[in-house]
């Protein structure tokens, strides 16, 4: 029975679900301070190449706070980056989200697995090998699955 629940959990927690959930309207925040948090750890990074030749890099915010306790939610982090590509829709040539397998998730890690690619014409490619699992309060990417099952065109 537990094996069946694990298989159902894997089927429901893939990148397609994150893409679908990213299209939902996010909660609106009423920002009160001028402090801008810059993440020191990040599983994913988004690189956007604009039509004017500029490039911007955004890192994912993996921590979610509930009752003042931090939890890691990498699925929500990738959904936020997908929403950010929607904000710049029509203004970029390419937008790509990369993943790092580094357990420390440092910003200077090697982000060498492409998981999401939005093109200028609206075409979207996604790496089907990315799945998420829930352990305790954390939602994490299954990194060994990404490493083993990623097609060669998604590996840098």
LINVENUR-V776087 format. One record per residue. N is the residue number from 1. NEAR is the number of other ideal C-beta (glycine too) atoms within 10 Angstrom. Layout:
n: <N:N>
near: <NEAR:NEAR>
This chain:
n: <1:2:3:4:5:6:7:8:9:10:11:12:13:14:15:16:17:18:19:20:21:22:23:24:25:26:27:28:29:30:31:32:33:34:35:36:37:38:39:40:41:42:43:44:45:46:47:48:49:50:51:52:53:54:55:56:57:58:59:60:61:62:63:64:65:66:67:68:69:70:71:72:73:74:75:76:77:78:79:80:81:82:83:84:85:86:87:88:89:90:91:92:93:94:95:96:97:98:99:100:101:102:103:104:105:106:107:108:109:110:111:112:113:114:115:116:117:118:119:120:121:122:123:124:125:126:127:128:129:130:131:132:133:134:135:136:137:138:139:140:141:142:143:144:145:146:147:148:149:150:151:152:153:154:155:156>
near: <5:6:7:8:9:11:10:10:13:14:11:11:20:19:23:13:15:24:15:11:15:19:10:9:6:11:5:5:6:4:7:6:5:5:6:6:7:8:15:10:17:24:24:26:18:23:16:22:15:14:10:8:7:9:11:13:11:18:19:24:17:25:15:16:8:9:5:5:8:12:15:20:22:25:22:20:23:27:22:18:23:24:15:17:21:11:8:14:11:7:12:20:15:14:26:19:28:20:29:22:16:16:8:9:20:12:14:8:17:11:23:15:22:21:26:25:18:23:13:14:6:8:8:12:14:19:21:14:19:29:21:22:16:12:8:8:12:15:19:18:25:18:17:8:16:20:14:9:14:19:10:5:9:22:12:9>
